[in-house]
Amino acid sequence: MELSRPWQLLRDALAVFVTALFMFPIFWWAMTSIKPISAVFDKDRVVWFDFVPTPINYAVTLFGRSRSQMAIDEGLGMGVAGAEAYDSRQSIIDTIVISVGATAITMAVAVLAAYALSRMKFSGRDAYLNWVLGQRFMPPIAILIPLVTLYKTAGLRDTDNYYMGYLGLMLIYALMNLPIALLLMKSFFDDIPKDVDEAAMIDGATRAQTFRRIVLPMAKGGIAASAVLCFIFSWTEFLLSLFLTTDIRTVPVKIQTFVTSTGNEWGFIAALGTAAAIPSFIFILLVQRHLVRGLTLGSLKE
């Protein structure tokens, strides 16, 4: 039943209000990232727009500039030395390498497993899928202590071998993201008719050729959506990175170091947090249609 014009306007107004309510913290976060220290720590009033924007927070965290020198250049007369502690370039590089590696591992396993689960029937398949989904519900803190012990024994800590620390984080992130990637990919493969496989094999293609040349290209949208989701989960993960690495600091862990005994560096926290959130927004916008379709888990049929 189509709604009347007043109800449509009310619905749209409510949608705008709810969206604005959820977007306001992000807006305030971005505003804080360009505020000078005097505006961030003004005790007498809440500073909204009556301040002079400054690039200090981004210049220090993203480009390694000295905050004290930047303050002098901007004529603010504020800032302290020791900017190397806030230089986040290496953390950004580490996070990109780990997130891309974890995503590649996850998708390599998830695509093959999802195709098998979608096309092959075997006893206990539904129970197995429920078990896989249940792994995603388990909080990482529940396995943290045995995981740290296991990583130390296997030499996957960066304190034992710096490069093995990268591999260790990639593996645990891949394991963490595998359930959701597997279920998403299965939903996309379920939407591809099995008749396509059968027609290709009747024409002489093997199962592997059918998968590689026929089914995989048809599911590329789902692969992109699942990969973006896995990348974002790896990009924003904090707890495992904090406990499994010491020298390697991903962006969420690096932000945590800006909380010091002398106070919180809100400008730097907001700048790095805003910069780290931008890739997630871009990727989500690019694949949002595929994500919404995938999250239905194949419940919509033609």
N, C-alpha and C positions, 0 to 999 in steps of 0.2 A: 504494500500500500504506500503510495507516494504521500509525503508529508505536505501540509499546507505551507504557504510562504512564511507566515510568522514562525512556525515551528522549525522550518529550515534555517531561518535567521538565528533563532535561539540556539539551535544545534551548532551552527558555525561559530557563533560568539562563544559558546561554551568550549568548543574545540580550541579556539584561539587562546582563551584564558588558561586552559590546562597546559597548552604548549608553552605559553609565556611563563607560567609558574615553574615549569620544569627547566626552562632555558635560562631563567634569571640567575641561578648560581653560576652557570657557565659565562654569562654576560659579565657578572661581577668579578669573576676570576680573570677574565680578559682585561677588564678595566684596571684591576689591581696591578696587572703586569706592566702597565705603562705609567703608573703613578710614581711620583718621587717619594722618597722616604718620609718627608714631612707630611704628605697627604695620607700615606698608609697608616702612620702612627699618630694622627691628629686626635688628641684626647677630648677636644671640646665639641667636635661635630663630626657627622658622617660626610665625607667628601664625595660628592657625586661627579659633577662635570667641571667644577670650578678649580681646575688644576692645569698646570702646563705639562703635557705628555713628555716623557723622557724615554730614550732608548737604552738607558743604563742596564736595566734588568736583562734585556735580551742580549746586549752587547757582551755582558760579562758571562752569562751562562752559555750562549750559543757560539760566541766568537772569541772567548778567552781574554777579553779586554780587562784591564785593571779598573776596578770600581772607583778607586780613589782618583785615578787619572781622568776617568770619564766624568766624575763629578766636577773636577776642576774645569774640564773642557766645556761642560754644560753651564758652568757658572753657578752651581748649586751650593758649593762649599760643604758638601757632605760626602760621606763614604769612608771606607776603611780599606787597608791594604789586605794582602793575602788572597787576591782574587783567584789564584790557582786552585784554591779549595772549591771554588764555584764553577770552574770551567767544566762544562758537561759534554764537550765534543767527543771525548773517548767513550763516555757512557752511551751517547747516541749511537756511535759506531758499533759498540758491543751489542746494544739492544737490537739493532738492525740485523747484524750477522746471526745472532741467536734466534731471532724471530723468523727470519727467512729460512734458516736451516731447519728449525723445528717444524715450520709449515711444510717444507719439502718432504721431510720424513713422514709427517702425518698423512699428507695427501697420497704419497706413494703407497702406503699401506691401506688407507681408507678406500681409495678408488678400487683396488683389486678386491678387497674384502667385501665392499658394498655390492659390487657386480656379482660376486659369487652368491651372496645372500639374496640378491634380487632374482637371480635366474635359476638357482638350484634349490630344490626342495630336499630337506633331510629332517630326520626326527629331532625334535627339540629346538627347531630354528627360532620359534617365537620366544621360548624361554631364554635362549641365548641372547636374543636382541634385548630382552628385558634386563638380563644380567649386564650387558654392555652399557645400557642406559644407566643402570644403577651405579656403575663406576664413576659416572660424572657427578652423581649426587654426593659422593664421599668427599668430605672436606680435606684438603691437603694437610692440615694440621694433625689429622688423625694418624697419618703415616710418617710424620716428619722425623721423629726420633730414629726409628729403624732405617729410614731413608738416608739420613746423615751418616749413620754407622755403615750402611751398605756402600755408600759413595766413598767413604774414607777407606774402607777395605779394598774396594775395586780401583782405587787411585783416580777417581773421577772428580776430586776436589781440585780447585785451581791452586791451592797451597802445595799440592804434591806435583802437579804438572799444569802449567798455566793453560795450555791449549786443550788439555783434557777437561778443564773446567767448562770450556765452551761446549764440548761434546756432551758433557754431563747435563748441562741445562737444556740443550736441544732434545736429548732423549726424554727427560722428564716432562718437558713441555709437550712433546709429541704424544707421550702416554696420556697426559692430561687432556689433550684436545682430541684424541682419537675417537672416543665414544660419540661426541657430537658430530664430528666430520663423517663418521661411518653412517650414522643415521640420516644425516642430510643427503649424503650421496646415494644411499639406498632409495630415498624418496624420489630422487631425480631419475635413477635407473628404472624404478617402478613405473614412472610416467612414460617411458619409452616402450612401446608395444613389443612383446616378445616375438610377434610376427616378423619384425625386422631382422632379428637374429636368425629365425628359421629360414627366411627367404635368402639371406646371405649364405647360410650353410648349404641350402639346396643348390645354390649356384657354385658350390665347390669351396667356399671359404671355410677355414678351420675356426674353432672357437676363439683362438687367440687373434686371428685376422679379423674376425667379426667384431671383437671387442675393440681392437686398435683402430680399425679403419672405418667402422660404421657407428658403433655405440658411443665411443669416446668423443668424437666430434659433435655428436648430438647432445652430449651432456656437458659441453664446455662451459655453458653458463652456470650450471650447478657447481662445477669444479672451481670456477672463479669465486663464486659466492662462499663456498666452504673454505677455500684457501684464505680469503680475506678475513673471515670470522676467526680462523685459527691464528692468523697473524695478529689480529687485535688482542686475542686472549693472551698470546705470548708477549706481546708488546707491553701489556698492562700488568702482567703478573708480578707480585711483590714478595710474597711469603717464601716461596721456594728459592728464589734468587737470593734473598737475604740470608738464608741459613745454609745454602749449598755452595756459596761463593764468598770469597773474602776480598781478593784483588779485583775481580771482575764486578763492576757495579752497573747494573742496568738502570734505565732512567727512573723507574719508581724507587729503587734503592738510593739512587743519587739524590732524589728530592728529599728523602728522609734525612739525609746528612745535613740539610739546610736548617734543621731544627736543632739548635745548639743550646748549651747551658746558659748562654747570655741572652737568648731570645730567638724568635722565629724570623727567618729572612723571608717575609711574606712576598716581597717583590720578586725575588729569585724563584721562590716556589711557584708563584703564579705564572711567571714567564716560561719556565721550563715545562710546567704542567700544561699551559696553553699550547705551546709549540708541540708537545707530545700528543695532544689530542687532535690536532689538525689532520694528520694522516688517517686517523680512524674515521673522522667525519667524511673525508673525501672518498675513502674506500666504501663506506656504507652507502653513500649517495650513488656511487657508480653501480653497485650490485644489489640495491635494496629490493628491486623487483624479484630477483632470484632468491634472495634471503627469505622474503615473505612466503614465496612459493615453497621453498625447501622446508621451512618450519612447520608446514602443514603435514609433513612426513607422509606424503602420498595419499592423504585422505580425500583429495579432490580428484575425481575420475571423470574422464570424458563421457 
